[in-house]
Amino acid sequence: MIFFSKLVLKLQNMASFFKSETGKKEILALYDQKLRDLNIPYEARFVNTSYGQTHVIVTGDSSNPPLILVHGSNGCAPIALECYPNLSAQYQVFAVDVLAQPNKSAATRLDMKDNSYGIWMNEVMDELKIKEITLLGFSFGGLIILKTLIHDGDKVKEVFLASPAYIVNGNPLLALFKVFIPMKRYMSSHKMKFIEKFLAEVFTDRDEFAINFLSKVFLHFDMDFTPVPVITKEEAQKINTPITLIAAQKDVLFPGTKMIKRAQKLLPTVKETILLEHSKHVQNHAGNMLVENLILKE
C-alpha cells in the first residue's frame, strides 16, 4: 500500500495541471513579471519533499527570525509577497509556492480531508532548516497552516490567518451564483465581463494584475473545485500555537462574523480576532497593511 501511494505521487509529479505548454508559459510569464515588479533582492530555492519539489522565494536577512508566507488558491508566492512588502525588514521571509497551483511547485494535489498538507509543510520547514517560525496564510493558505498545526506545530512560534479556509464555509448557493457561475461562464465564453463580475464579489478593490493573471488561470489551468472541509473539534484540540485571526465581514466564501464566532468557540489558542467590516474575501491594501502591522509589532 505504501508503494502504491508513492507510485501515485510520482505519477502526479510527472503530470501537470497546466492544460497546455502555451498556457503554462503565459501564466509563468506573469508570475515572473510580478516577481520582477516587486524589485526586491531574493533567492529562489527548490526543496525536496515526499510530495515533490516545492519552490520557495526567500527574501530578507538570514539573521532575522523566519516567517513562512502561504498564498491562497489559484495564487503564487510573488502575489503573497506583494501583499506584505515590509515583512522582510524584520523577518527572513520564505514565500512558498503551494503544490498543484499555477506556480513553480510540483503538480501534486493533496487531500484536504487528511493531514497531507500538514505533513508537506513540516517537510518544507525541515528542508529549510528553520524553527521558531511565524506562519502567515491567506485563504487556502490558512487551511494549510491549520493542517500544519494539527499534524505537528512544534516548529511554529505563532500564526496569523487572513480570511482563512477550513474554519467555516459560506452559504453554498450564494457562493455558486456570485462566484462560481461567473467563473464558469468566463471559462466557456472568454468574455471579460464575467471575470470582472467574479472579482467584484471576491476582491475588496479592483486589481489589474489579478484580472490578467486569473483570466489566464481560469482558461489554462485545471483548478480544484473540491468542496473545502472545516476543522473538527477533535482536530482543533490538537493545536497549541497562538493564533491571530483576521476575518472579513463581506466575505462570501468564509463569512467573517461566523468565522470569528466558531474560532473563539473551537480553537483554544486564538489570542486575538479582528473583523474587517468593509472587506470582501481578498483584502485591499489597507487590510493587508493592518495584517502586516500586527506581525511587525510582535
MIROFI-269529 format. One record per residue (C-alpha): residue number from 1; residue in three letters; chain; x, y, z. Coordinates in steps of 0.25 Angstrom, whole numbers, plus 5000, padded with zeros to 4 digits. Layout:
BEGIN
     n   res   chain   east   north     up
   NUM   ALA       A      X       Y      Z
...
END
This chain:
BEGIN
     n   res   chain   east   north     up
     1   MET       A   5000    5000   5000
     2   ILE       A   5012    5010   5003
     3   PHE       A   5018    5006   4990
     4   PHE       A   5005    5009   4983
     5   SER       A   5003    5023   4990
     6   LYS       A   5017    5026   4986
     7   LEU       A   5015    5022   4971
     8   VAL       A   5002    5031   4971
     9   LEU       A   5010    5043   4976
    10   LYS       A   5021    5040   4966
    11   LEU       A   5011    5040   4954
    12   GLN       A   5005    5052   4959
    13   ASN       A   5018    5060   4959
    14   MET       A   5021    5055   4945
    15   ALA       A   5008    5061   4941
    16   SER       A   5003    5076   4940
    17   PHE       A   4991    5083   4943
    18   PHE       A   4994    5093   4932
    19   LYS       A   4985    5090   4921
    20   SER       A   4996    5093   4910
    21   GLU       A   5010    5098   4909
    22   THR       A   5006    5111   4903
    23   GLY       A   4996    5114   4915
    24   LYS       A   5007    5110   4925
    25   LYS       A   5017    5119   4918
    26   GLU       A   5007    5131   4919
    27   ILE       A   5004    5128   4934
    28   LEU       A   5018    5127   4938
    29   ALA       A   5022    5139   4930
    30   LEU       A   5012    5147   4938
    31   TYR       A   5018    5140   4951
    32   ASP       A   5032    5145   4947
    33   GLN       A   5027    5159   4943
    34   LYS       A   5021    5161   4957
    35   LEU       A   5034    5156   4964
    36   ARG       A   5042    5166   4955
    37   ASP       A   5032    5177   4958
    38   LEU       A   5034    5175   4973
    39   ASN       A   5048    5180   4971
    40   ILE       A   5054    5172   4983
    41   PRO       A   5066    5164   4986
    42   TYR       A   5062    5149   4987
    43   GLU       A   5067    5135   4985
    44   ALA       A   5059    5125   4978
    45   ARG       A   5060    5111   4984
    46   PHE       A   5054    5097   4981
    47   VAL       A   5053    5088   4993
    48   ASN       A   5050    5073   4992
    49   THR       A   5038    5067   5000
    50   SER       A   5032    5053   4999
    51   TYR       A   5021    5060   4991
    52   GLY       A   5030    5066   4980
    53   GLN       A   5039    5079   4979
    54   THR       A   5034    5091   4985
    55   HIS       A   5038    5105   4980
    56   VAL       A   5041    5116   4991
    57   ILE       A   5045    5130   4989
    58   VAL       A   5054    5135   5000
    59   THR       A   5056    5150   5004
    60   GLY       A   5061    5157   5016
    61   ASP       A   5073    5156   5025
    62   SER       A   5076    5141   5029
    63   SER       A   5080    5147   5043
    64   ASN       A   5065    5151   5045
    65   PRO       A   5054    5141   5050
    66   PRO       A   5048    5132   5040
    67   LEU       A   5034    5135   5034
    68   ILE       A   5027    5126   5024
    69   LEU       A   5016    5132   5015
    70   VAL       A   5006    5123   5009
    71   HIS       A   4997    5128   4998
    72   GLY       A   4983    5124   4994
    73   SER       A   4976    5116   4983
    74   ASN       A   4980    5120   4969
    75   GLY       A   4991    5128   4974
    76   CYS       A   5006    5129   4975
    77   ALA       A   5018    5133   4984
    78   PRO       A   5020    5147   4977
    79   ILE       A   5006    5151   4979
    80   ALA       A   5007    5148   4994
    81   LEU       A   5020    5156   4995
    82   GLU       A   5013    5168   4989
    83   CYS       A   5002    5168   4999
    84   TYR       A   5012    5169   5011
    85   PRO       A   5024    5176   5005
    86   ASN       A   5030    5181   5019
    87   LEU       A   5031    5168   5026
    88   SER       A   5046    5165   5021
    89   ALA       A   5050    5177   5029
    90   GLN       A   5049    5169   5042
    91   TYR       A   5048    5155   5037
    92   GLN       A   5054    5145   5027
    93   VAL       A   5042    5142   5018
    94   PHE       A   5040    5129   5012
    95   ALA       A   5029    5131   5001
    96   VAL       A   5024    5117   4998
    97   ASP       A   5018    5112   4984
    98   VAL       A   5007    5103   4989
    99   LEU       A   5006    5090   4982
   100   ALA       A   4997    5088   4970
   101   GLN       A   4995    5102   4968
   102   PRO       A   4998    5111   4956
   103   ASN       A   5013    5113   4960
   104   LYS       A   5026    5106   4960
   105   SER       A   5024    5095   4970
   106   ALA       A   5020    5081   4967
   107   ALA       A   5007    5077   4962
   108   THR       A   5003    5068   4974
   109   ARG       A   4989    5071   4978
   110   LEU       A   4987    5067   4993
   111   ASP       A   4975    5062   5000
   112   MET       A   4969    5073   5008
   113   LYS       A   4962    5063   5017
   114   ASP       A   4974    5057   5023
   115   ASN       A   4987    5063   5029
   116   SER       A   4995    5062   5016
   117   TYR       A   4997    5078   5015
   118   GLY       A   5002    5078   5029
   119   ILE       A   5012    5067   5026
   120   TRP       A   5017    5074   5014
   121   MET       A   5018    5088   5021
   122   ASN       A   5026    5081   5032
   123   GLU       A   5035    5075   5022
   124   VAL       A   5037    5088   5015
   125   MET       A   5041    5094   5029
   126   ASP       A   5051    5083   5031
   127   GLU       A   5057    5084   5018
   128   LEU       A   5059    5099   5020
   129   LYS       A   5065    5096   5034
   130   ILE       A   5057    5107   5041
   131   LYS       A   5050    5107   5055
   132   GLU       A   5042    5116   5064
   133   ILE       A   5035    5120   5051
   134   THR       A   5024    5130   5049
   135   LEU       A   5013    5126   5039
   136   LEU       A   5004    5135   5031
   137   GLY       A   4994    5130   5022
   138   PHE       A   4983    5135   5013
   139   SER       A   4970    5127   5009
   140   PHE       A   4974    5113   5005
   141   GLY       A   4988    5116   5012
   142   GLY       A   4980    5117   5025
   143   LEU       A   4975    5103   5023
   144   ILE       A   4990    5098   5020
   145   ILE       A   4995    5105   5033
   146   LEU       A   4984    5099   5042
   147   LYS       A   4987    5085   5036
   148   THR       A   5001    5088   5039
   149   LEU       A   4998    5091   5054
   150   ILE       A   4989    5079   5055
   151   HIS       A   5000    5070   5050
   152   ASP       A   5012    5076   5057
   153   GLY       A   5013    5090   5061
   154   ASP       A   5026    5089   5070
   155   LYS       A   5034    5097   5060
   156   VAL       A   5024    5108   5059
   157   LYS       A   5024    5120   5069
   158   GLU       A   5012    5128   5064
   159   VAL       A   5001    5128   5054
   160   PHE       A   4994    5139   5046
   161   LEU       A   4982    5135   5038
   162   ALA       A   4975    5145   5028
   163   SER       A   4961    5141   5023
   164   PRO       A   4965    5126   5025
   165   ALA       A   4958    5114   5019
   166   TYR       A   4955    5102   5028
   167   ILE       A   4948    5109   5039
   168   VAL       A   4935    5112   5033
   169   ASN       A   4928    5112   5019
   170   GLY       A   4919    5122   5014
   171   ASN       A   4905    5120   5008
   172   PRO       A   4907    5110   4996
   173   LEU       A   4896    5115   4988
   174   LEU       A   4901    5130   4990
   175   ALA       A   4915    5125   4986
   176   LEU       A   4910    5117   4974
   177   PHE       A   4903    5129   4968
   178   LYS       A   4912    5140   4972
   179   VAL       A   4926    5133   4970
   180   PHE       A   4926    5120   4963
   181   ILE       A   4915    5123   4952
   182   PRO       A   4923    5135   4947
   183   MET       A   4936    5127   4947
   184   LYS       A   4930    5116   4939
   185   ARG       A   4923    5126   4929
   186   TYR       A   4936    5133   4927
   187   MET       A   4943    5119   4924
   188   SER       A   4932    5116   4914
   189   SER       A   4931    5129   4907
   190   HIS       A   4944    5136   4909
   191   LYS       A   4937    5149   4912
   192   MET       A   4944    5158   4921
   193   LYS       A   4931    5163   4928
   194   PHE       A   4930    5150   4935
   195   ILE       A   4944    5152   4941
   196   GLU       A   4940    5166   4945
   197   LYS       A   4927    5160   4952
   198   PHE       A   4935    5150   4959
   199   LEU       A   4946    5160   4964
   200   ALA       A   4935    5170   4969
   201   GLU       A   4929    5159   4978
   202   VAL       A   4943    5154   4983
   203   PHE       A   4952    5165   4983
   204   THR       A   4950    5178   4992
   205   ASP       A   4957    5187   4982
   206   ARG       A   4959    5185   4967
   207   ASP       A   4973    5178   4964
   208   GLU       A   4978    5179   4950
   209   PHE       A   4989    5169   4951
   210   ALA       A   4978    5159   4957
   211   ILE       A   4970    5161   4945
   212   ASN       A   4981    5158   4936
   213   PHE       A   4986    5146   4944
   214   LEU       A   4973    5139   4947
   215   SER       A   4968    5141   4933
   216   LYS       A   4979    5132   4929
   217   VAL       A   4978    5123   4940
   218   PHE       A   4963    5120   4938
   219   LEU       A   4966    5116   4924
   220   HIS       A   4979    5109   4924
   221   PHE       A   4979    5102   4938
   222   ASP       A   4972    5091   4943
   223   MET       A   4966    5096   4956
   224   ASP       A   4962    5088   4968
   225   PHE       A   4947    5090   4971
   226   THR       A   4946    5080   4982
   227   PRO       A   4938    5085   4994
   228   VAL       A   4946    5091   5005
   229   PRO       A   4944    5084   5018
   230   VAL       A   4944    5090   5032
   231   ILE       A   4952    5087   5044
   232   THR       A   4946    5077   5054
   233   LYS       A   4946    5079   5069
   234   GLU       A   4956    5068   5071
   235   GLU       A   4966    5074   5061
   236   ALA       A   4965    5087   5068
   237   GLN       A   4968    5082   5081
   238   LYS       A   4982    5077   5076
   239   ILE       A   4986    5092   5073
   240   ASN       A   4994    5099   5084
   241   THR       A   5000    5110   5076
   242   PRO       A   4996    5125   5078
   243   ILE       A   4987    5129   5066
   244   THR       A   4983    5143   5062
   245   LEU       A   4971    5143   5053
   246   ILE       A   4967    5153   5043
   247   ALA       A   4953    5151   5036
   248   ALA       A   4945    5159   5026
   249   GLN       A   4931    5164   5029
   250   LYS       A   4927    5163   5014
   251   ASP       A   4934    5150   5011
   252   VAL       A   4924    5142   5003
   253   LEU       A   4933    5129   5003
   254   PHE       A   4937    5129   5018
   255   PRO       A   4928    5140   5025
   256   GLY       A   4935    5147   5036
   257   THR       A   4925    5148   5047
   258   LYS       A   4922    5134   5046
   259   MET       A   4937    5130   5045
   260   ILE       A   4941    5138   5058
   261   LYS       A   4929    5132   5066
   262   ARG       A   4933    5118   5062
   263   ALA       A   4948    5120   5064
   264   GLN       A   4946    5126   5078
   265   LYS       A   4938    5114   5082
   266   LEU       A   4946    5103   5076
   267   LEU       A   4961    5108   5075
   268   PRO       A   4967    5108   5089
   269   THR       A   4979    5117   5085
   270   VAL       A   4972    5128   5078
   271   LYS       A   4979    5141   5085
   272   GLU       A   4972    5152   5076
   273   THR       A   4961    5153   5066
   274   ILE       A   4959    5165   5056
   275   LEU       A   4947    5167   5047
   276   LEU       A   4950    5176   5035
   277   GLU       A   4936    5182   5034
   278   HIS       A   4937    5187   5019
   279   SER       A   4946    5176   5014
   280   LYS       A   4942    5165   5004
   281   HIS       A   4950    5152   5003
   282   VAL       A   4962    5158   4997
   283   GLN       A   4967    5169   5006
   284   ASN       A   4971    5182   4999
   285   HIS       A   4984    5190   5002
   286   ALA       A   4979    5196   5015
   287   GLY       A   4974    5182   5020
   288   ASN       A   4988    5176   5016
   289   MET       A   4995    5187   5024
   290   LEU       A   4987    5184   5036
   291   VAL       A   4991    5169   5036
   292   GLU       A   5005    5173   5033
   293   ASN       A   5006    5183   5045
   294   LEU       A   5000    5173   5054
   295   ILE       A   5012    5164   5051
   296   LEU       A   5023    5175   5051
   297   LYS       A   5018    5180   5065
   298   GLU       A   5021    5166   5071
END
